[in-house]
Amino acid sequence: MRILGLDPGTGRTGYGVIDAVDGQLTAVTYGIITTPANTPMPQRLQTLYQELTALINDYQPDTAGVEELFFGRNITTAITVGQARGVILLALANANLSVGEYSPPKIKDAVTGYGKADKAQMQLMVRNLLDLEETPRPDDAADGLAVAIAHYQYYRFETLYAE
């Protein structure tokens, strides 16, 4: 099974693609989709959509996981991330992919076993679970891989539970 994980953002959206074969997870690719800060929002969202669609076409995932919006104190950031999430969900729906959405604590719990894990713990576990030689950079890419791992864990649980 090939899984796409996405950490939404308007300026930087982190992504990770993993393969899961017989419980063994392997990183296929990871990185970020960036949009210039001085570009008008409609064009930034268009770029995000186009780049994500190309990524889906190139790697042909079977399913996708997306981080849910974490509402902090900055409402402007929350609104722009919400817009990015909408574009991401549209691209995934247009590709006919099943989608799982996960809060940051659920992702942390699935990857580290602790819902309040810090960034360093998350990155170490992503590196270990995918048997990578170094920690994925930038942080958004590591977060995309973490979402993919979490999606696999929850998908596997639901599949086993349904049997």
N, C-alpha and C positions, 0 to 999 in steps of 0.2 A: 504494500500500500504506500502511495506517495502522498505526503501531507505538506501543505503550505501553511505556515504560521505567519501572522501579521501583527505588528505593533504599530497602530495607526498614529499618524501625525501629519500635519500639513507641510511643515518644512522638511521633515524626515520621517519616512515610514520604514520601519525595519521589517525585513522578511527573512524567512528561513524555510528551506525545502529539505525534508528528510524522507528517507525510505525506511519502512518498517517491514522486516522480513523475519518471520518466526521469532518475534520478540526482540530482534536485534535492530537497533536504530543506527542509521548512518546519515551523516550530513551530505546532501547533494550540492547545495549552494546556499549562500546567504549574503546579505548586503543591505543597502538602503536605497530607497527611491527618494530623491531630493527635489525640492522646488525652490527657486530663488525667492528670498524674502521680499524683494522689491517688485515682484510680479503680481498683478491683480489676482484676487482670489479665484475668480472663475477659470482663469488660465492655469493656476496652480492645481486646481481640482481636475481640470482636463488632463494635465500632464500626469498626475497621479493615476487617473483612470487608464490612460494610454500605456503607461509603463507597466502597470499591474496586469493589464490585458496581455501585453507582450510576454511578461513573465509566465503567466498562466499558459499561454500558447507554447512557449519554449519548453516548459517543464512538465506540463500535463498532470497536475496533481489530481488525486482521486477525491480529496476532501480538503477542507480548510478550517483553521481556527483563527479567531480574531479576538484581540483583547478588548474587553468592554471599557467604556469610558469611566475613568476614575475622576470624580468631580472633586477638585481641590478648591482652593480659595480664589483662583484666577478664573473668573467666568469667561473672559475673552478667550483664553486658551481652551477651555472646555467647549466653547461653541465651535472654534475652528477644528478641534479634534473630532467633534461630532460631525462636522461637515465631511471631513476626511473619511470617517467611518461609513457615512452614507454612500460615498463614492465607492469605497472598498466593497461594501455589501452588494451594491449594484453590479460591480464587475464580477463578483463571485456568482451572483444569481444569473447573470447573463451567460456565464460559463457552465451553468447547471451543476454547480458544486454544492454538496451539502456543507453546512457551516455550523461550527460550534463557537459560542461566544462565552468568554471566561473573564471573571474579575481578576485583578492582580493578585489578591490573596489565594484564589483557586489555582492560578498558574504557579505561584510560589509553592503551594502545598503539593501539587502534582509533581513538581520538579525536585524539590528539596525535602518534602515531608513536613515542612514548617511554613505556615501561611504568612509569617512575618519575617521571612528570610530577607537579608539585605542583598544589595546588588552583587557584592563579591561572592556570597554563598551561591547565588543563582548562576553566576558566570562559571564558577568552579564546577557545579553540577552539570551544566550544559556541556562544558568541556569534557567531563568524565563520562557522561551518558553517551556522548557521540564519539568518544575516543579521539578527540582532536588534539593535535600537538600543541596548540596555543589557544588562548581565549579569543573567541570571535570579536572583531572590532569593526565598526564602532559599537557602543553599547546597544544601540537600537537593533543591530543585526543579531546580537546575542539574545535580545528580547524576542525577536521574531522566531529564532530557533526554540526558545523556551515555550512560546505559545504552541509551536508545532508539537513539541514533546508532550505538553499538557493535553493537547487535543488527542494525541494518540492514547494517552493514559485513560482519559475519560471515554473515548470511543471504545477502547478495549474492554473497559469495565461494563459499559452499557451492552456490548455484544455478548459478553459472558453472562451477564445478568438476564438477558433475554432468552438464553438457551435453556 
